[in-house]
Every structure is written in C-alpha cells, then in structure tokens.
Amino acid sequence: MTAPRSGTAEVVSGARWRSPLAGRRFDTTVAVRAEEATAIQELGVDNLRRLQRHDASAPGWRVIRRLLRPIDTVNAGLDSPPTPHRRRAMLDVVAVLLVRSAELGRAFWGWTTEEWVYLLGRDQPEFCRHAPAWAGDEVRPYLAAHAYLLGSFNGFHAMAGFHRLRLSWRIFGQDGVNSEIARVRAILARWGYQLGRDDDQLLPNVVCQLFLFNRSPHLEDLSTELFDRFRGDRLLQGARLNTLYATQRAVAELGFCDPPRPRTGDHSTKATGGAPAWEQWVNQWHETSTLTHRTRGQTRSNLLRVGRWLAAERPQDADPSDWTRKNNTSTRSGTHQRHGHRACRIT
C-alpha cells in the first residue's frame, strides 16, 4: 500500500503539468476519410513538409485540418529550442504522421502499440528503414513525443536510442523535470550516494523513465505500486535497478510512497564483517554503489572477509576512516596469507 500523504510530505507547490492537448476539442474519428487521403496525396511531400516554397493556400489544407490541428498543437506545446534544425524536424514529423495515416487508413489516434513501434523503430537503424527517406535522424525524438501525447504510447523501456532525460524535457518541460530530479539528488547526496553527484547520469535516466511511464513529472505521483511494477515486470536491469531502489528510498523520505522492502539474500547472518564500524562501512558502500547486483555482492563478501580478518588479527585497524596506504598494503598481505587467495584492494 502507498504511504498516506500526511502533513510531513514535502509537496512543492507549483503548476501541475498538463498535456498540450488537455482542454481542447478535436475530431478524434479514427478512420481517415476518402477526401482526406486524397488531399494528403495531392498536397505531396514538399507541401506536407512545409518546405520554403510550399503552397500555404492549397485547398487540401482545409480538408485535412482536423488531422493537422492536434499535431500542430503538440508541436507548439513541446519544450524545444527554436532553432531552424529543430523546427525542420518538427515540421517533418507532421508530414510523417499525415503520410502514415493515409497509408494505414487510420489516424494516429487509433494506432496500436505495434504500429507505433514499427514507425519509431526499436532503434535508430530500424527507424531509418521504416521511415521515409527524407525523414532524418533528428525526426525520431520528436516523433516519440507525438507518439506519447497523441497515441498514448508508453513503451520506451523496450526501445533503444531514446535519451529519457531529453524526451522528458521535451514533453514535460526542462525546468520542472530538473527541479524534481534535484529534490531526489539532494536527499541521496545527504545519504552519501554516488547518485547524489551532479555528474551522475543514472538518476536522471531512471527518474525520467518513471515519469514517462507514470505520465506525470511529479514526485508525489510516484506510488509504491509503480515501483513494485517496475521491479515485478523487470522494466529496469543492472545498475538502473539499484538506482530504482535508491530513488524509492528518497521518494519515501519525502512522504509520497512506502520505502522499498529490505532485500533478501544480501545480509545473511553468516555474512558479518567483524567490527561494527567496518561492517557499517561495507553495508553503506553496498547500498550506495551503482555497480551491478552481482558485482556488489561479490565485492561485499570480500570486504566482509577482510573485516573478519581484521577483527581477529588487527582490531586496532577496524575503522576504515583511520586507514592509510600502509594499512592497505599490510592487510592485503595478511589476508592473502591466511586465505590463500588475493584479497580485494581497500581504497
């Protein structure tokens, strides 16, 4: 169950994000009418792309107005720098969507997930194979935003080549997304996580994947059930799964969800590390490292083995905060002699 939002929850007041389509009325009839398909064909690619010499007065524009309006509305609502390069990509997205609608005989409102995946491509090379030859690489990220807003597409976790942070900026707004990420980062930095560093890229990637999947860029909307689903459906792997755990801890600290359940198998009663100070240090590293689950577990076992040797042979050196290079060298030598294998390096 999601933790109740008590008075301790740190809700930051501010405008809630709304889709650029919200509050507007559109003709969402899925079937493309015969006259619309004819108009798209007669306008031609150069007109649909709105190149420099396109005919803005061509009668076909009036015929396809109901298809054009929502696409233009999405483009107007995206947070994108107004450069000529990006403007061209956004106009080409309009043409791609109109041409594809005429080919399928159905407007984008009614495309299936599989049809969106086909057009977007599972990666950039696949997009290039399926898209018109005139649609450059820069079209795909903007097409993804339209798939999300027009077609309710939400399968980015299974697709490669999408920069989740930039896609979230484009859809939800850069300032709002960055502000929410900063709230999580500040908490993790206070706890000593590497994810709290400004140069970390994992945290923005995972938080934005949560935002996109949840169709909301607000931390207070990240529920316990959402985190459980990401784990249960294996929507993240490796270091990203570790980042999900840390993110849930931070969101729980803000009062918006339950903390993640303790992990099983990582802290058995046999896996102790001698002196409490050493074991605490090892467990803190284990929780904050961004290495894969298996690598962290193996390294933790080695570090705890060192802790047990220290408790038996050099109890005066059991606090890592007092260590020097000399301690490191002598401990590696001692554990090697005792266990007959190479001990991990303590840094």
N, C-alpha and C positions, 0 to 999 in steps of 0.2 A: 504494500500500500504506500502511496505517496504521503510524505510527511505533511501535516496540515500547515498552512501558511499562517503562522502565528505572528504576533506583533514583533517577533525578533527577526523576521525575514527582512533582508536588506533590499527592498524593492526600490529601484531608482526611478523616480518619476520622469516622465518624458513622453513624447509622442509614440504611440504604437504604430508599428509598420502596417501598412495596408497595401494590398496589391493595386497596381495602377488601374486594373480593371474593376475594382470594387466601386460600387455605387453607380456604375454606368450600365446602360441597357444596350444590348447587342442582339441582333438576329442570329441565334446560335443553331439554326437549322443545319443539320449535318450534311445533307445531300447538296452537292453542287448542282445548281440549275443549268439546264442546257445553254441558256443565253450567257451565263457566267463563264462556262467552259469555252464557249465560242469567243467571248470578249477577251479572255486571257490569251487565247491562241492568236487572235487578230492584233492585240496590242504588241505582242512579240517581246522577246527577251530584252532588247535595248530599252524599250519603253518601261517594262516592268522593273528593270534595274534603275530606272530614272537617271540614265546617263545624261551627259551635258546637253545633248540635242534631242532629248525625248520630247514627245508631243503631249504637253500637260492638258491640252484641250480635246484630246481624242475622246470620242463618245464612250469607249469601253470603260473608262474610269468610273463613270456614273453607274454602269451595270454591275461592277464588282465592288461598289462602295461598301456593302455590308461585310465583305471579306477583308477589305483593306483597313477599315476603321480600327478593329481590335489590334491588328498588327502594328499599325502606326501608334496606337495608344501605348502599347507595351514599349516600343522604341523610345517614346517620349518620357516614359517613366523609369528607364534604366539609368543607373548612376555610371555614366561613362564619359570620359574626357571628350570634348567636342572637337576632336582632330579630324582632318579630312580622311585619314586612313580608317578610323573607326566609323565615321559617317558612311563611308563606302561599304564597310562590312554590314552595317545595319540596313542599308538600302538593299543590299544583295540578299539578306535574309528574307525581306519582303518578297522578292522575286522567287526565291527558292520555295517558300511556303505556298505562294499562289500557283506556281507551276505544278508542284506536287499535288495540291488539292485537285487541280484539273485532271491530272493523270489518274488519281485514285477515284475521282468522282465523289469524294467526301472532303468536307472542310476539316481543318486541323482540330476543331472542337471534338471530333469523333474518332481521331486516330487511336489505334491501340498502342500499348507499350511496345510491341514488337515493331510496329510501323515507325515509331519514333526512333527506336534503336537502329533500325535499318538506315534511316536518313542521317542520324547523328554519327553512326559508325561506332563500333566498340573501341576504336582507337582512331587516330588521325589518318593513317593509310586507308582504313576501311571507309571513312568519310569521303576521302578523295575518290575512291572507286565508285561510290554510290551517288555523290552529288554531281550537279552539272559541272562541266569543265571550267566554266567561268567563275565558279564559287571558290575563292581562295581559302587558304588555311585559316585566316582570321575570321571567317564566317562561322565556323563551328561553335566557338564560345558564345556568340550572340544567339545562334540557333538554339543552343542549350537553354538559355534564359527564356526564350519563347516557348520551348517545349515545357518548361516548368510552369510558366504562367498561363499559357493558352491551353496546354494539353494536360496539365496536372501530372506531368511526367516526373518521376522521382527515383529513377534507377541509376543514379550517378555512382553509387557504391560499386556497381558491377562493371563500370566503364573506365577505361584508361585515358589519360591525356587531358583531364579536366583539372584545372587548378581551383580547388574548392574555395580557397580564400577569395580569389578574384571573382569567381562566379557569385559568391555570396555578396561581395561588394556591389556587383552589377545589379543584383536583384533587390537586395535589402538596403543598400546604401553603405558606403565605406565608413562613415563616421560612427554610425550605430553599431556596426559589426565590430569595429576596432575597440569601441568602448566596452562592449560586453566581454570580449576576449581579455581586455586589460583587467577586468574585475577578477576573472579566474586566475590570470597570471600573477596578480598581486598576492593572492592567497597562497598559491603554490610556491612563490618566491619566499614567502614568510616561513613556509614549512621546509625549505631547503631543496625543493625540487629543481632539477635542471630545466624543467619545463617553464620555470619562472623567469628564465633569462630572456632578454629581449631578442637575442639572435636565434632562439629556438623556432623551428618551423612545424614541429609535430602538433603542438597545441592548437594553433590556428586551423590546421588541416582537420583535426578531429572535431573541434567545436563547430566549425562550419559544416562538416558533414552532418552533425546533429541538427544544426539549424535548418539545413536544406531538407533533411528527412522529415523534420517536425513541421516544416512550412511556417516557421516563426524564428526570428532572430533575437528572441528574448530569453534570457536565462531562466526567468521564472516559469517558463513554459516547458522546461526540460524535466519531465516527470521520472519517477522511479521506474515506471513501466517502460518508458522509452529506453533507458539504459539497459534494462533487463532484455528488451527485444534485440538491441544491438549485440549483446553477448549471446543470447539464445540463437539468433539467426546467423551468427558469425559474420556480421557485416564489417567487422574490423579484425585485423590479424596482427601478430607480432608486436612491434613497438607501439602501434596505434591502439592495440587493445590495452596495453599498460597505460597509455595516455587517457583512454576512456575511464579507467579506474580512478586515476588522479583527478580527472575532470569531475566525476561524480562526487568525489570527496569534497571538492571545492564548492560545487553547487549545493551539496548538503549543508556545508558550513554557512552558506547564505540563507538556508532555510527553505529551499524550494523542492527538495526531494529527500529520500532516505539515503544514508550513507551506503556505500557498496558493502555487500556481505563479505565477511572475512574469507580470505582464500584458504582452500583446504590443500593440504599436502606440502605447503611451503614451510610450515613451522611445527614439525612433529616434535614430540617430547624428547626424542633422541638427538635432534639437531640443535644442540645447545652449543654456546660458544665460550664456555669458561666464565671469565669475569663478566658481571653485568654490564660494565661500561663498554667492553668490547662487543658483546652481543647486541647491545642497543645501537652501537655504531654500524654494525653489519646490517641489522634489520632496517635502519634508516636508509642506508645505501640501496638495499634491495627494493624498498618501496619507491625510491625516487629515481632509480636508474631507468634509462629508456632502452636498454638492451632487450633482446628477445627474452621471453619467459624461460626458455631452456638455458640460455647463457647466464641469465641472472641466477637461476637456481644452482647451476654448477659452480659459479663463482662464489655464491653464498656458502655452499658446502665447504669449499676450500678455505674461505675466510674463517668459518667457524672451527675448522680443524686447527687452523693456526691459533685461534683463541684458546682451544683446549690445551694445546702445547704450551702456550704462554702461562696459563693458569698453573700448570704442573712444573714448568721449568724456570720461568722468568715472571713471576707475578708482579714485579715492580714495573714491568713494561706493558701492562694490560690495558692502559688508557691510550688510545690512538692519538689523542691530542698532544701527548708528550713525546711523540715519536720523532726520531731523526733518521738520516740516511744510515747511520751506524746501526741503529736498532733494526732497520730493514734488512741489512746485509746479514747480521748475525742470526736473525730469526729465520731467514731463508735457508741458511746453512744448517741450523738446528733441526728444522722440520724435515729437511731433506735427509739428514742422517737418521732421524727417528722413524720416518715413514717409508724411506727407500724410494722416494719419487720427488719430482720437482715441485716445490711449493709455489703458490701464486705470489706474484710480486705485490707488496703492500705499498701503495702510493697515496 
